[in-house]
Amino acid sequence: MYHKGHGIIETLAPLHVGASAGEESGNLNLIFRDQFTQTGIVPGSSIRGRFRADMRQDKSEFEFWYGADAKKNDPNSTSEGIVKFEYASVLWIPVYCPNQPVVRVSCPALLKRYQRLSGQTTACKFTPYSYFEKAGKTKKLFFNLGFVNLGEQDPSLKAFMPKEVTESESYPLVVVSDTDMAMIHDMALYRQSRVSLDPDMKIAKRGAFFNMEALPEGTVMVFPIALRQDFRETVITQSAFLQAARMQESRELYFGGLESIGLGRTNVTLKFA
């Protein structure tokens, strides 16, 4: 049996978690994507690795929560970890619209995942092109693909924006269809070209030019977390893990790559039922 909870990630800078460029993508470093909605994800292994690395200085705590590493010449010395992480999916992603200028966009599939993980009981239909805005003036948006006419305002969407998010009520919330989400998500991504110049000529060094994409600042993501309720005759509590991980309150953590050029800074909150 497990104590179940969830984590909220709010990006405070663009977030790149992905694979190195390969033949299939040329010189473009892509982010990892969910296979169904084609929206960005942070794999559970990346989340676990970040938390694990932060605790590594205290070997006893580290091995207790995350399992012991294999000892030399003893492959059976590893042990199971107590804490389990799954991947983080997008909940809301900010998209630029000239007449707003920013709206936060989601789709039914992503909202329903958050509803399951958080135990959210607010009834909501997640009707495509419903929206919520305090002023209630938004009726038409202009994305790169053209004008989008919005439907009815749905105040229940407010409950699906975590209160821990900075300026959680500052931007309109818009639900689009699952089929349109991938296209709008790709319009919202942060993209950058990087190059290293030849010291003698103003040209790129061979193999030193590439492009990368990242989830933009202000993206809200959610991931499930679970703790075993007992381990080696020891009762496990949520508060014990939060204290060991220094997560009693929200705090900043870095995820992914390219931290040296300002990517990956996030604010993370853990919540247990």
C-alpha positions in Angstrom: 0.0 0.0 0.0 1.1 3.5 -0.7 0.6 7.1 0.4 -0.4 8.9 -2.8 0.2 12.5 -3.6 1.1 14.8 -6.5 3.6 17.5 -7.3 3.1 20.8 -9.1 5.9 22.2 -11.3 5.7 25.9 -12.4 8.5 26.9 -14.8 10.2 30.1 -13.8 12.5 29.9 -16.9 12.2 27.9 -20.1 12.5 24.1 -19.4 14.3 21.7 -21.7 14.2 18.0 -21.0 14.9 15.9 -24.0 17.3 13.8 -26.0 20.4 14.9 -27.9 19.9 15.7 -31.6 19.8 12.6 -33.8 19.6 11.8 -37.5 15.8 12.0 -37.4 15.8 15.6 -36.1 19.0 17.1 -37.7 20.4 19.8 -35.4 17.2 20.3 -33.5 17.2 19.3 -29.8 13.6 18.3 -29.1 11.8 18.0 -25.8 10.2 14.8 -24.7 6.5 14.6 -25.6 3.5 12.6 -24.4 2.6 10.1 -27.1 -1.2 10.9 -27.1 -1.4 14.7 -26.8 2.1 15.4 -28.2 2.7 17.9 -25.4 5.9 18.2 -23.4 6.6 16.0 -20.4 9.3 15.6 -17.8 10.1 11.8 -17.3 9.7 10.3 -13.9 13.4 9.4 -14.0 14.4 13.1 -14.4 12.2 14.1 -11.4 13.5 11.3 -9.3 17.1 12.2 -10.2 16.7 15.8 -9.2 15.2 14.9 -5.7 17.7 12.1 -5.3 20.7 14.3 -6.1 19.6 16.9 -3.5 19.6 14.3 -0.8 22.8 12.5 -1.8 25.0 14.4 0.8 23.3 12.5 3.6 24.1 8.9 2.6 21.8 7.2 5.3 18.8 9.3 4.2 19.6 8.9 0.6 19.8 5.1 0.7 16.7 4.8 2.9 14.4 6.8 0.6 15.9 6.0 -2.8 17.5 2.6 -2.3 21.2 1.6 -2.0 23.5 1.6 -5.0 25.2 -1.6 -6.1 28.4 -2.2 -4.2 31.5 -3.3 -6.1 31.5 -7.0 -7.0 28.1 -7.4 -5.3 25.3 -6.8 -7.9 22.6 -8.0 -5.4 23.4 -5.2 -2.9 20.8 -2.8 -4.4 17.6 -2.2 -2.6 14.2 -0.8 -3.5 13.4 2.8 -3.0 10.5 4.0 -0.9 9.5 6.9 -3.0 8.0 6.5 -6.5 7.7 9.2 -9.2 5.8 9.2 -12.5 6.1 11.6 -15.4 5.0 15.2 -15.3 2.5 16.4 -17.9 1.5 19.9 -18.9 -1.6 21.2 -17.1 -1.6 24.8 -18.5 0.8 26.3 -21.0 1.0 30.0 -21.7 0.3 31.0 -25.3 0.8 34.5 -26.8 -2.2 36.1 -28.3 -2.0 39.7 -29.6 -5.4 40.7 -28.1 -4.6 39.4 -24.6 -1.5 39.1 -24.8 -1.2 35.8 -22.9 -3.7 33.0 -22.2 -3.1 29.7 -20.5 -4.3 26.7 -22.6 -5.1 23.1 -21.7 -7.2 20.3 -23.1 -9.7 17.7 -21.7 -7.1 14.8 -21.6 -4.6 16.9 -19.6 -7.2 18.3 -17.2 -8.7 14.9 -16.5 -5.2 13.6 -15.6 -4.8 16.4 -13.1 -8.3 15.7 -11.8 -7.4 12.1 -11.1 -4.0 12.8 -9.5 -5.2 15.6 -7.3 -8.5 14.1 -6.2 -10.2 17.3 -7.5 -13.9 16.9 -6.9 -15.2 20.0 -8.7 -17.5 19.0 -11.5 -16.3 20.3 -14.9 -17.2 19.2 -18.4 -14.0 20.4 -20.0 -15.9 21.5 -23.1 -13.5 22.5 -25.9 -13.3 26.3 -26.3 -14.9 27.0 -22.9 -12.9 29.5 -20.9 -12.6 31.4 -17.6 -11.6 35.0 -17.1 -12.4 37.3 -14.2 -13.5 40.1 -16.4 -15.4 37.8 -18.7 -14.6 39.9 -21.8 -12.7 37.3 -23.8 -14.7 36.1 -26.8 -12.2 35.7 -29.6 -8.5 34.8 -29.7 -6.0 35.1 -32.4 -3.4 32.3 -32.6 -1.0 31.8 -35.5 -3.5 29.4 -37.0 -6.2 32.1 -37.2 -9.1 33.5 -35.1 -10.7 31.2 -32.5 -14.2 31.9 -31.3 -14.7 30.9 -27.7 -17.8 29.3 -26.3 -19.3 29.7 -22.8 -17.4 30.9 -19.8 -16.9 28.1 -17.3 -16.2 29.4 -13.7 -15.4 25.8 -12.6 -12.1 25.9 -14.5 -10.7 28.2 -11.8 -10.5 25.1 -9.5 -8.1 23.5 -11.9 -5.4 26.1 -11.6 -3.4 25.3 -8.5 -3.3 28.1 -6.0 0.5 27.6 -5.5 1.1 29.0 -9.0 2.4 32.5 -9.3 -0.2 34.9 -10.6 -2.6 32.0 -10.8 -5.6 34.3 -11.6 -3.8 36.8 -13.8 -4.5 35.2 -17.2 -7.5 33.7 -18.9 -7.8 29.9 -18.9 -8.9 28.3 -22.2 -9.8 24.7 -23.0 -9.1 23.5 -26.5 -9.8 20.1 -28.1 -7.3 17.3 -27.6 -6.7 17.3 -31.4 -5.9 21.0 -31.5 -3.7 21.0 -28.4 -0.5 19.7 -30.1 -0.6 22.5 -32.7 -1.2 25.2 -30.1 1.4 23.7 -27.8 4.1 23.9 -30.5 3.3 27.6 -31.1 3.9 28.3 -27.5 7.4 26.6 -27.2 10.5 28.6 -26.5 13.1 28.1 -29.3 16.7 29.2 -29.4 19.7 28.8 -31.8 23.1 28.3 -30.3 26.4 28.5 -32.1 30.2 28.5 -31.4 32.2 30.6 -33.7 35.6 29.8 -35.3 38.2 31.9 -33.5 39.7 33.1 -36.8 36.6 33.6 -39.0 33.1 34.7 -38.3 31.6 31.3 -39.1 30.2 28.5 -37.0 32.6 25.8 -36.0 32.0 22.4 -37.6 29.1 20.7 -35.7 28.8 23.7 -33.3 25.4 25.0 -34.5 22.1 23.6 -33.2 18.6 24.7 -32.3 16.7 23.7 -29.2 13.1 24.0 -27.9 11.8 24.3 -24.4 8.6 24.6 -22.5 8.0 28.4 -21.9 8.2 30.2 -18.6 4.8 30.1 -16.8 4.0 26.5 -17.8 2.2 24.5 -15.1 2.8 20.7 -14.9 1.6 17.9 -12.6 3.2 14.6 -11.6 2.1 11.7 -9.2 4.2 10.7 -6.3 3.8 7.7 -4.0 5.4 6.5 -0.7 5.4 3.0 0.7 3.4 2.9 3.9 5.9 0.7 5.7 9.4 -0.5 4.9 11.5 -3.0 6.9 9.2 -2.8 9.9 9.3 1.0 9.8 6.1 3.1 9.4 6.6 5.6 6.6 4.8 9.0 6.9 4.4 11.7 4.3 5.7 14.4 6.8 9.0 12.4 7.2 9.7 12.4 3.5 8.7 16.1 3.1 11.2 16.9 5.9 14.0 14.8 4.5 13.5 16.3 1.0 13.1 19.8 2.4 9.7 20.1 0.7 7.5 21.2 3.6 6.9 24.3 1.4 7.3 25.1 -2.2 10.9 25.7 -3.3 13.0 26.2 -6.4 14.6 23.3 -8.2 16.4 22.9 -11.5 15.3 20.3 -14.1 16.7 19.2 -17.4 19.7 20.4 -19.4 21.2 23.8 -20.4 21.1 25.1 -16.9 24.3 27.1 -17.5 22.5 29.3 -20.1 19.4 30.0 -17.8 17.1 27.1 -18.5 15.4 24.7 -16.1 14.5 26.9 -13.1 11.2 25.8 -11.6 9.1 26.2 -8.5 8.0 22.8 -7.1 5.2 21.9 -4.6 4.4 18.5 -3.2 1.0 17.7 -1.8 -0.3 14.5 -0.1 -3.9 13.6 0.5 
